Amino acid sequence: MLAFNPQQFRQQFPFFQQQPDWIYLDNAATTHKPQPVLDAISHFYQAANSNVHRGAHRLSQQATVLFEQARADIAQCINARQPTEVIFCSGSTAALNQIAFGLMHGYLKAGDRILLSALEHHANIVPWQLHCQRHGVIIDVIPLTKEHHLDQQAYQQLLTLKPKLVSLTQVSNVLGHITPLPQMLQQAKAVGALTVVDGAQGIVHLGADVQQLDCDFYVFSGHKCYGPTGIGILYGKQAALEQLTPLLGGGEMIAEVSFSHTSFNQLPFRLEAGTPPIAGAIGLASALKFIQSYNKNNIILHKQDLLNEFYQGLKKIPGLDILSSPVHNAGIVSLNVQAEHPSDVASLLDQQYVAVRGGKHCAMPFFDQLALPGAVRFSFAPYNTSADVASSLQALKQAVEILTA
């Protein structure tokens, strides 16, 4: 395993050579891609491009081997029991929609309850409303404490309602707050609930050991963990995946088709309709292997150092309302400048080549509860440096001076 050196790590990402002026702190939205990922995708298209599973020629067979090897590699990276528990999809949103749709009318019925939290991304709210709430499934929500962490006492009370399913984010995409998943999942299982983890933000910071978490489903997107866009993973225990009705039909997901009846293929193909994201799968496998070649704990310590430096600098800038707590934080800080709109702050930072996001971050219920128009979000990655922190603080200070003059 490689020792972690921030500068050496940063050099693996061509973006920073192509765009040296940018301070990139929008990593919660998407991360940059290291050279091994770009090489893996390029090699497939240049040397092995073909469709998988169905071609009689050797190119198709080679592509199939590469594609299924990517599945096996990803299964190993997340510690799935077997590759057939790894389903390729377009991202976390697609995976959550497949789960919500797939459990309706089978596992979930009218009158059942599901439990979400007030920190969820829209992708872990809207699918349940689309596929469940309109059919009489009740959605309960875990509230927050004053520090914007999940209220564990309220969670215990909501579990007494015997939810059939509990779906939680691993890390808040707005605040960076880390959910205490091990204890919460165990408590959910104690009342017989199926468990779903939205790992879109968590996998890049904490990693994912799905057997250790013992969740029934775990979802994540490739582009947030140094992989390509348009690719994601729906992991499920074999028995849990077997309960899902396919959301999409056609292509490799069928066994036999007639105009009177269709029978479905076995897993994982039953949940992978159409031509799969072959190059994306190969790129994602490369991304996960790349990040796992480094010591995870050293990366976490580096990000914590950046977070501490950033918080210390924020103390010197008057007029800030900081929403994120530095405790149990994966490297995301959301804040506001007095009564100024977050988009105005983000635009002034953009003029100084500091990339952040301003808005509601696909978490409208959270900001509606606070009666805020959104927040400016700074999100750190291992390729960020102390110089990035200093530059972003200086840019933020200047933006505050302009807006409050």
N, C-alpha and C positions, 0 to 999 in steps of 0.2 A: 504494500500500500504506500502511495506517495505521500511524503511530508507536504504539508500545505504551506505554500508561499504565495501570498496574494498577487505579487507582480508576475510570477511564473504562471499562475492560474489565468490571470488577465490576458497574458500573451497568447493563450490558446484561442482567443476570440477575435477573429479578423475585423469585426465591427470597430473595435477600438483603434485599430491601425487606419481604417478607412475614414473614421470620424473622430479624430483625436480631440476636437473641441468640446464634445458633448460630455456632460455629467449625467449619466443615465441612472435615474432613481425611480423608474416606473416598472420595476421588476415584478411587482404583483400583477401587472397587466400582461406582460410577456417578457421572457428572458431572451438574451442573445444566444447564438449557436456556436459552439466550439468547432474547430477545424475537423476533428474526427467525425462529427455528425454530418458536416457538409460533404466530407469525402465519402462517407458511406452512402449518402443519397446520390451523389454524382456517380459513383461507381455502379450503382444499380442501373441508373438510366443509361449510362454509357456502355456497360458491358453485359447486362443481364436483363434488360427490359423485356418483359413479357407478362402475360396474365398467368394466374396461378390456378392450380388444382385441376384444370380441365384440358390443357393443351397436350397433344401427343408428341410434340417435338421437345428436343433437349433444352431449348431456351426456357420453355415453360416449366420444365422439371427443375431447372436450376433456380428459377425465380421462386418456385414453390419451396424448395429447400431453404433459400434465404429468408423467405417470409415466415415459415414455420420455425426456423431457428431463432428468428427475432421473438416470436411468441415464447419459445422456451427460455430465451435469455431474460425476457421481462418477467416471466414467472419466477425465475431464480432470483432476480433482483428484488422482488417484493415478497419472496419466500412463500409463494403459492405452493400447494401440495402437488399440483400437476399442471402442465401447460393448458389443458382443456378448461381450466378455470379462468383463463385470460381471454376476454372478448375484446376485439378491436372495434372502435367506434370513432366518431368524429371529435369527441371531447367529453368533458364532464357533464355538460348540459345534455348531450345525447344519451349518455349512460344513465343519468337520473331520470330522464323521460322514459327510457326503456324499463327501468325498475318500476316507476310509478304506473305506467300503462300495463306492464306485464303482470303485476300483482292484482290488478283490478278484476273483480268478478271471480277470482279464484281464491287467493289468500285473503284479499280484502273485500269486505261486503258492507252494504249499507248498515250504519250504526256503529261500525268499528271506529277506533280512534288511532290517529298517528300523532307523533310528537316531534316537533321541530324546535329550533331555538331562535331567539331574537337576533342572533348574529348571522343568520344564514344569507347566503348569496341568493339572488332571484332564482337561479337555476335549481336551488333546493327548496323553493317555495312554489313557483308557478306550475311545475309538472304535477305536483300533488293536488293543486287546485284544479287543473285541467282534467286530470284522470281520476281523481278520487272525490274531491269535495262535491262536485256536481252530481256524483252518484250516491251521496249520503254518507260519505266517510268524513268524520269530524277531525279537524286539525287543531291541536293544542300547541301552545308556544311557551317555551321556557323563558321567563323574563330575565333581566339583567340586574346586577347590583349597581350601586352608585359608581363603582369603578369600571363599569361596563364589562364585567366578567359574568359568566352564567351563574344564576342564583341556584346553588345546590339544594337549599332547603325547599325552594319551590319545585325543583326537579323531583325531589322525593315525593312531594305531595301529588304531582301530576302522574307519577308512576302508579299511584294507588288507583288511578282510573283504568289500569290495565291496557295500555296502548298495544295495538298489534304490531306496530313498527315505530322505531326511533331512528331519526336521520339527523346527523350532526356534522358540522364542519370540524375538521381537524385543527385549522387555524383560521381566524377571522381575516377575510380579505380586506376589511376596512381598517381594523385596529392592530392586527398582528397578534392578538391574544390567542394563546394556546389552550385548547379545550382539554380538560383532564379526562381524556378518552378512556384509559384503562378502567378507572373506577366507574365511569358513567355507562360504559358498554356492559360491564359486569352487572350493574344494577338493572339495566334494561333487560338483560337476559334472564335475570332472576324472576321477572314478571312475565316471561314468555314472549318477549317482543323480538321480532326480526330487527337487525341492526344494519344501518347504512352509514358509511363515512364518506363525506366529501373531502377528498385529499388534495384538491387542486392546489391549495397553498401549502399544505402540510408536507407533501412528499419531498419537495425541494429543500425544506429546512430540516425536517425530522426523519425523513425516509419513511418507508412503509414495510413493516413486517406483519403481514396479514394474519399469519398464524398466531403470532404473539398478541395482536389486537383481538383476535378471535371474533372479528366482525363477519357478518353474513355477506355484505357487499362493501366494496371499496372502489371509488372512482377517482380518476385524475386525468388531466390534460397534458399532452406532450409539450406544448409550447411554453408552459410555465416551469418546466424542468429541463431547459436547454435543448429540447427536441423541436421538431417541426410543428407548424400549425396544421389543423385539420386531422389530428390523430389523438385518440385518447383511449383509456382502458376502463372497461367494466370488469372488475374482478368479482367473482362470487364463489362461495362454496358450491360444490357440485349440486347438492340437494337444493340449495337456494336458487341457483340458475335454472334448474329443471322446472321450477314453479312459474317461470316467466313465460307469458305468451309473447311471441315475437311482435315487435312494434312495426317492423318493415317486412315485406314479402318479396320474394323473387331471387333469382340467382342461386347461389350455392346453399341457401338455407332450406331448400326443399329436398325431399327424398324422391317422391313421385307426385306428378300433377296430372289431373284430368279435369274436365269441366264440371264434374260432379264432386270431386274431392281432392284435397292436397294433404300429403303427409310430410312432416318436417324431418329434416336431417338431424343427426346427433350433434351434441355440443362439441366444439364451440360454434360450428358452422350454422346451427339453427338460429343463432342470434346475429349473424353477419350476412345480411342480404346484399346482393349486388357485388360488383367488383370491390374488393377490400382496398384499404389504403396501404398498398404494398410498400412504396418508397417511404411513406410516413412511419410504418411499423419498423422498418429497418433503421430509419433515423432515430426513432425513439429508443430502440434497444441500444443503439450506440450511445445516446445521451445518458441513459441510466448507467451503463457500464463506465462511461467517462466519469461521472460524478462519484460513483462508488469506488473508483480507483484512488480517491483521496480520503483521508481520515475525516470522518463526519464530525467527530467531536472538535477537532481543530477548526473546521469550517464554522461550526456553531460559535466557538469562542471568538473567532475573528469577527463575525457578524455582531456578536454581543459587544465587542470593543467599539465597533462603528456606532452601534446604537447608543452606547454610553457617551461617546464623544459628541454625538448629535444632541442628546438630551442636555449635556452640560452647556453646549453652545446655545441651545434654545433658551436657557435661563437668562442669557444676556440680552435677549431681544424682547422688548416690552410689547404688551398688547396681544399676546398669543393665547389662544384657548386650545390646549392640547388634550385631545380626546383619548389617545392611546396611553396605556400604562406601560412603564418600562419593565414591569414584573411579568414573567411568563410571556414574553413577547418574542416572536419569530423574526423580527426585523422590519416592522412596518410602523410608521408614525403618521397619524392623521391629525391635522390641526386646522385652526381658522385664525384669521387676523381680525380681531374685533368684529365689526359689523360688515366687513368687506366680503364680497362674493368670492367663493373659492376659485371660480374660473378666472377672475381678474388677477388673483395672486398667481395662479398657474401660468397665465399669459405673460406676466412680468418675468417670471422665472424662465420661461421659454426664450424670452428675448436675451437672456444671459446664458443660453445653452444648458439649462438645467431642465431635464425631462422629468416631470412629475405628472400626477393626474389630479384634476379638480372636478368635483361633482359628487354624486351620491353612490358611486361605486357599486352599482347593482345591489344596493341595500336600502331601498327607499323606506321600508318599515322602520329601520333603525333611526334614520334621520328624521322621519316624520314624528317619531316618539320624542326626539330632542328638539323638534321645531327648528331645525337647521336646514339651510339650502344645500348642504353637503359639506365637504371638507377637502383640504389639500393633502394628498397622500404621498409620502416619501417612503419608498420601499427599497431595501438594500439587498444586494447579492454578494457572493464571495469575491467577485471581480471588482467590487467597489473598494476604494482606498480611503485613508485618512485625508488625503488631498481632496477627494470628492466631497467628504463631509465638510471640510473647511470652505470649499468653494460654494457649496449649496447654502451653508449658513450665511456667507457673505452676500449671496444673491438674495436670500430671504430677507436679510436685514435691509438691503436697499429697496426691495419691494415694499416692505412695511413703511419705510420712510416716505416713499412716493405716495402710498395710499393714505397715509395718516397725516400728511403735511397740511 
